[in-house]
Structure formats: C-alpha cells, structure tokens
Amino acid sequence: MSATRVFVARLAGCTVFDPAGDRVGKVRDVLVVYRKNDPPLVVGLIVEIPGKRRVFVSIGRVTSIGSGQIITTGLINVRRFEQRGGEVRVIAEMLGRTVVFNDGSGEATIEDVSIEDLPQGGWAISQLFVRRPKTSLSLFAKGATTFTDWGEVREQTTEGQAQSAEQLIATYSDLKPADLANTLLDLPPERMHEVAGELPDGRLADALEEMPESEQVSILTRLGDARAADVLDHMQPDDAADLIAQLPEELGEQLLDLMEPEEADDVRFLLTYAPDTAGGLMTTEPIIVSADATVAEGLALIRRHDLAPALGAAICVTLPPYEPPTGRFLGMVHFQRMLRYPPHERLGTLLDQGLDPVTADTSAAEVTRILASYDLVSVPVVDENHRLVGVVTIDDVLDYLLPDDWRSHDGNDDVRRRAEARTELTTGSIPLHHGRRTGNGPS
C-alpha cells in the first residue's frame, strides 16, 4: 500500500475501484475502533455500491488511498453494512465532537481527522484538525484552527451534552436529497435526530421527502411543533399531506394551524382526496400561465432552479385566476414544443389538443394507464367545473406504485421492483394499496 496521510472528510464521495479499474462504489465513511493507549485504529471503509447499499470494506482490502480514489483488491462482501459495538464512524459520529487539550489551554471542536498507514501495517488516526471557540462577539468571527495529535487531547464526554453536527452537515452539503436521506438513515438513531435537528429547514424538507414514512414521522415529531411546521412549509404540498396523514389527527391539525396559511390550505385541500385517485396523487404547484404568455416567459419559468424536473416538462394554460383552483383549464404546452417556436409566440397557440385532463376522482390505475400509453411526464387534473386543481407527475405515480419499504431492499431487489413498477405502468395494473396517504376524502 502506498504510504500516505489523508483527511477523512476529503475521502467522502471518493470513488472506489477494483484492480482492473472498474468502479466499485463511493466512500461514505471511515470506521475506527478505540484503543486504550493508542490512537483509534481504522478497521475499514463504509462504501456505497450501486443500488444505494452501504457495505463494509475491510482496510486490509485497500491497496491504495490517494489522488481522490481508492484501490481495493476487488474482493468485497456485498452484505449490507451493520455497525458493531465499539465501532465509531468518523464522519457521522466523530466530526463535531468537543475535545479538551491536555495542557489545560481549553477546548475545541473536531472539524477533520487524518489517518495514516502504520509501519507495522494497518491504518490509524494520527492528527485532528480542530477549531477553538471564537473570541469575538461578531457574528462573522470564527475561532482559530489548529492541528493537534490525538494524544494531546481527550474527548469531552459530559453526560447529556449533544455533540455539534455543524461539521457533519458541511460534509453533506453537496449530497443530493435522496443521497442525504440515505446518509441520515444510515446514522445511529440519536445521531440521525441530532443532525436532522440542525439541518436548514429547506434541506431537511428535501431529505424527508425521500424517506420512508416511519422515519419521516420519527424525525418530524422530535423537532418541536414550531420547527416541524416550518419544515412542512418547505415540503411539496403533496409530500407534506402524505406526512401529516401519518400523524395523529390532533397533532396534524395543530401543525397545519402553525403553517403558513397558503401552504396549509394546499395541504388541507389534498387531504380531502382518497389516496388512490388523481386528487390523492397530484401536486398543486404546476407552472400556470395565461394564453397570452410567450414562449420566452414560459422558458424563463421552467429555468427556475427549485422546480422539479417533472413539473418543468410542461406548462398549464388557464383563464384567471392562476392559482389552483384556477379559471377554466385551456390546455398544456410541452417544453419541447416551446423550443420549436420563436420567443414571442403566444402559448395559447401551442396547446396540445390531443391531451385531455383527468378529473380529481379518476382512479390511480387510469392515471397510470394514461401516462404510460401516451409517454407523458405529467397529466393535468381538473374539478367538475373544468378548473385546474393540480397535475399528477410520473414521480407521483412511482411513489404510489413502489412499496413503502423499497429503499431498504438491496440492489437486485430494487431492480426487480422497478421492473415490476414499469410493468404496472404499462398495463395499468396496480396493487390495491401502495399509497402513503390515508386521506379522509371520498374513496
């Protein structure tokens, strides 16, 4: 193995290769065990392989660490990683901890950890990169940073003291919502709740949308009502409705009362529909414009960075008002069609005349059949007065078709279940109940 010293935070996301140069996965953490008189010993890496499964790769299987990549012997046990007693994850559990200097000079917070290979073989923690408390009252001031050897400090283990998750959150800053959700779910429960509690509202909302119901409820109920309502405000209305439907009725109403009125109204509206209908699947935040809007204006709306890709595939055209329930629904204009016309062209002249909307009580099976039959990404939903109330997107249907525990299956099972979902999309045949919402509306 090549002699080197590396900092663990820089390993997060590094690609792992086998000796032939084929990609194995990505590093998600480093696992260590504490020793009585010596620095913690590295026992292996936690690697995410295709299928989002986390596996353990023994440090003895690693032949090279450096240049942003890891080389292994190619022999990897693909059994799902389970943390054992005495093992500590450096990124998930050690970063952010408080340490006290043995010389009495105060305390600091661990921001990174370096590991190096030992002369006798194996790897161990060598140095810590720590930050001392700030000495200025300025909001922009930061404490001084320094490197220190493991033996020069001891960890602060005051009972009941929560370790800061700030550095861990910074390490996760570039993860996509689905990857952030998987990473949080992979943490020990208490650490997961601690990190979730310190994530920004919008970031936590994105992660919750990607989690199974039980973990959503567990995290939300630990936040406190005011914070929970703020997070729900940042979620897509349909996802927020799904989550609130899993809560006790009294708590759900309490959180709705604390939410922003406009957001709460959308959620209450969605909760009136049964889970196996278009109304139960739809989102109430499509792009809606007038018939006089131009191609240039439509494309500008699609470019919004916070817009879900499925919602950006088409624009809804209605009479005023332009918030659901809108004025009379006129039609949809697909993104690709807009690209074929000059910027000044009116969207009212580009409507898809062959696409009929569905009603809010249309069954999920029929919505599935329409999306599959016509290769659509979304389908509009109208009420009895032909007013637009929302759209059902392909991801809404997949969320409905896939079982609640699909994230917990291994890669091969995920492939099988996606194939089953694809068959269901094509045939229009769906299970009796895979929906997440327990809506109190008509069935």
N, C-alpha and C positions, 0 to 999 in steps of 0.2 A: 504494500500500500504506500502511496506517495506521502511523504512527510509534509504535514501542513497543519495550520491552525485556522479554524473558521468560526465565524459568529453564527449562532443558530438562527437568528432572525433572518439572515440572508439566505439560509437554506430553504425557508418556506417557499414552496412553489417550484423549487428546482426540479428539473427532470431527472428521472432515474432510468438508466439504460442497462441492458444486458451486455455481455462481452461482444456480441455481434453488432451492437449499435442500435438494436431495436428498443423502442420506448416501452418502459415497464409501467411508469406512473409518475406521480409528483410527490415530493416530500411535504408532509403536513405537520410533522413534529419530530422531536428527538426525545427518546425515552432514556431516563437515567435511574440509577438506584443509589441511595446514600450509603456511605461507608463511615465507620466510627471515627477514624483519624485521618482519612484521606479524602480528597475531593470526590464528588459523586462520579460514578463510573457509567459511561454510556453503554447501554445494552442493545440498542437498536434504533431504527427509524420507523416512524409510522408513515406509510406510503399509501396514497390514494391511487388505486388502479382503475381501469375502465369499469363502468358500472357504479361509480361513486363508492366503491367498497374500500374501507381502510384495512390494511393488512400490516403485519409486523415483519420487518426485515431485520434480521439479526445483524449486529455490527460486524460480525465475523464474515458475513456475506458481502460486505462492502470492500471493494478493492481500491477505490479512488474517490476522493472528495475534493472538488476544486473546479474553478472556471465555470461556476454556475451549473454544474452537472455532477451526478453521482453514477459511478460504475459499479455494478454488482457482478457476482458470479453467475447470475441468471437463474439460480435455484431459489425460488421464493414459494413459501407456503401461502396459498391464497385463502386460507381460513380467515374469517373476519376477526379483526383485532379486538381483544378484550384485555383491559388493563388489570394487572395483578396487584395484590397488596404489596406495598413498598416501592412500587414503580411511580415515577413522577414525570409528567410531561413538561418539558422545558418551556415551550411557548405557551401552552394552555394554563399551566399552573405556577411556573416559577417567575416568568416575567411579570413585573408589577409588584412583587413581594418587597417588603421592607427588610433591610439588613442594618445591623448596628456595627460600627467599627470597633474592633477590639481595643484600639488605643484610646478610646473614650472621646473621639472627635465628633461623635454624633451619628446620625443615621442617614440612609439614602434608599433610593428605590432602584431595583434592578431593571435596566432597560434592554440589556442584551447579555448573552452568555457565550463565551468562546470555549470550544472544545479542541483538543489536540491529541494526536496519537502518541501513545506511551512507548518508550524504548523497549519495554518487555512485551509489547503488543497490546492491542485494545485502545480505547479512547476514554478520555476523562475530561471533566470541566477543568479549565485552567484559570481563566480570568473572568471577572464580571465587569460590565460597563454599567456604571451606576450614576444616578443623578441625586445630588444633595438638595435639601429643601431650599426654596428661594429665600433670599434675604431682603428683597424689596417688596413693598406693598403694591407695586404696579401690576396691573392685570396681564401685562405683556412680558413681565420678568420671568425668567426661568432659573432654577438652581444650577450650580456648576456641575459639570460632569467629570468623571474620572474613571480610570481603570484601577482595579484592585484585584489582588489574588484571593482565591477562595478562602485561604487560611487567615486572611486579615479581617474577615467579617464573620458575623453569625446572624442567622435569620431571626427576625423579630416574630415571635410566636405568641403574642398576647392573646389569651383566650377571648373569642368573640370578635376579634378585630378582623374586618374584611380586608383582604388584600386588594390593592388598586388594580383595576382592569384596564387602565388607560393605555399602557404599552401593548397589551394584548390586542386591544381594539385597533391600535395603529397598525399592528402587524396584519390585521384582517381587512384593512381599508380598501384593498384592491380586489377583494373577492366579489364575485357576482352574487346576487341574492340567494340563489339556490345553493351555491358553494358555502356561503356564510351560514345558511341554515344547517347544512350538513355538518359544518365545523362546530357549531354550537351544540348540536345534538350529540356530537362525539365527546363533549366535555363531561366530566363528572357533574351530577345534577346541581350541586351547590354552586360550582364554578360557572355552570351554564346560566343560572339565575343571576349570579353576580355580574357577569359580562353583559347579559341582556339588559340588566338594570342600568348599565352605564352607556349603552349604545344610544346614539341620537334617535329621536322619535321616528324619523323617516326611514333610517337604516333598519331599525328594529321592525318597523311595519313591513318592509320589504322581505325580511327574513321570515317573519311569522306567516306571510302568505305562502311560503314554500314548505311549511312544517305540517306534520300530521296534527289532527285535531287535539289529541290529548296533550301534546307539548305546547300547542298554542294556548290552551286553557290554563295549563300549569304556569306558564310564564306570565300571561296577562293578569291572572289573579294574584300574582306576587308583586305586581307593580304599584298597587295602590290605585284607588278609583280615578283620581285626577289624572295621573300619568297614563293609566290604561285608556282613558277617553282620548287623550292627546294622540296616542299611538293609533287608535281606531280611526281617528280623523285622517291620518296619513295613509290608511289602507284603501284599496279599491273598494267601493261600496259593496260589491257582491262578496268579496272576501270578508269584509267586516260583518256583513249579515250572516255569513256562514259561521263565523266565530261566535257572534253574540247568540246565535241559535243554540249553541252548545252549552251556554251558561244557564244557571238558574234564572227563572223568569224575572224575579225581583232584582237580581244583580244586573241583568241585561237592560232592564228599564232604567235603572239607576245610571248606568254608563251612557245610555242614549240621552238622558237628560243633561249629562255633563259634556257631551259632544257639541261641536259647532252645529247650530240649528240646521243649516243647509245640508251638512253631511248626515246628520241624524235623520232628516226627512227622507233622504235617499235610501238609507238602510231600512227604516220602517216600511217604506214602500216595497222594497224587495222581500221583506219578511212576510208580506201578505200572500205570496205565491207559494204553491207547493213545490218541493224540490225537483220533481220530475217533469216540470213544464218549462217552456221557454222563459216565462217570467221568473222562475226559480233559478235559471242558469245565467240570465243576462246580466250585463253591466249597464249602468245608467250614464256612463260618461263617454259616449262616442263623440266624434267630431261632427258638429251640426252647423250648417250654414244656410244662407238664403239662396234662391235660384239665381240672384244677381251677382253672387260672389264669383270671382275669377279663378282661373287655374292657378295664377300666381299666389292668390290668397290661400287657396286650398293647399298648395305645396308648402307654403310657409307654416301652416298649422300642423302638417304632417311632420315637419322637421323638428318639432318640439322634442327635446331630449328625454322628457319624462313620459312620453307617450309609449304605451305598449305596442310592439310591432303589429300585433293582430288588429289593433284599433286604427293603426295608420294605413291599413291596406285599402280603406275606402272611406268616403265622406258621405254623410247623410244630408240630404237637402229637404227642407221643410218650409212651411209657412210659419210666420211668427206666432208665438214666442219660440225661442231657440233653445230652451231648456226642457228636458222631459218632465211631464208630457208636453210635447211641442204642439204647434199648429199642425195642420194636415200634412202627413208624410207624402213627399213627392217622389222620392227615389234615392238611389245611391250612385255615386260616381267612383269608379275604381281608380286606384293610384296609377296603374299602367296606362289607363285610358287618358288620364290627365297629361301624362308625359308625351302623348302624341299630338297635343294641340298647343297653340301659341299661348303665352301668358295671359293675354287679355280675353281669352274665350270664356264665356259665361258657363258656369257649371250646370245651370238649368238646361242647357242644350246637350249635355253629355250623359244624361241619366241612363242607367241600364234598364232598358224597357222589358227585359226578359226575366228580371228578378222580382218576385212577389214577396212582400213581407209575411211573416207569420204572426199570429196573434199570441198574446201572453199566455193563453191556456193551451197552446199547441204542445203536444207531448214531446218529451226529450227524444224519444225514438224517431219522431217525424223530423225534428230539427236535425238530428244526426244524419238521417237519410238525405235531406236537402243539401247539407254541407258536402257530403260525400259525392252525391250524384252530380252536382254542378261545380265541383272543385272550388268551393268557396272558402274564404278565410273567416267570413262573418255573415250573419243574416240579420236584417232589421226586425224588430218586434214592435207591433202596434196594438193599441187598445181597440175597443168596439167602435170608437169614433175615428179610427184611422189616424190617430195621433201617435207619433213615435215615442215609445217609452224606454227603449234601450236596444242593444244588439247582443246577440249570442256569438261569441268568437270560438274558434276551433280549440283554443286552450281551455275555455269553459267546458266544452264537451269532453275533452280528455280528462279534466279534473273529475268530471262526473263518472266517466267510464272506468277509470283506474280505481282499484280498491284502495281503501283508506291507508293500508299498510304497505303500499307499493314501494315506498322509499326504503323500507327495511329489508327488502329482498336483495339477493346477490345479483351480480351482473347477468348471469344466464337466465335467472328468473325474470329480471327486468325485460330482457329481450323477448322472452316468451309472452309476457303480459302485454308488451307493446304490440306484438303481433296479434294477440287476441283483440286488443282495442282497435287495431286497424281493421280487423275482420268485422268487428261490430260497427265501425263507422261505415264500412262498405255495404253491409247487409241491412243496417238499420235495426239489428237485433241487439238489445242491451240487457244487462242484468236487471232484476226487479228493483234493487236498491243499492246503488253505489254512491248516491248523493250525500253530501256532507251536511246539508241544511235540513232541519226538522221543521220547516216552515209551518205556520199556523193558518195558512190560507186554504183555498179550495183544493181538493185532491182530484 
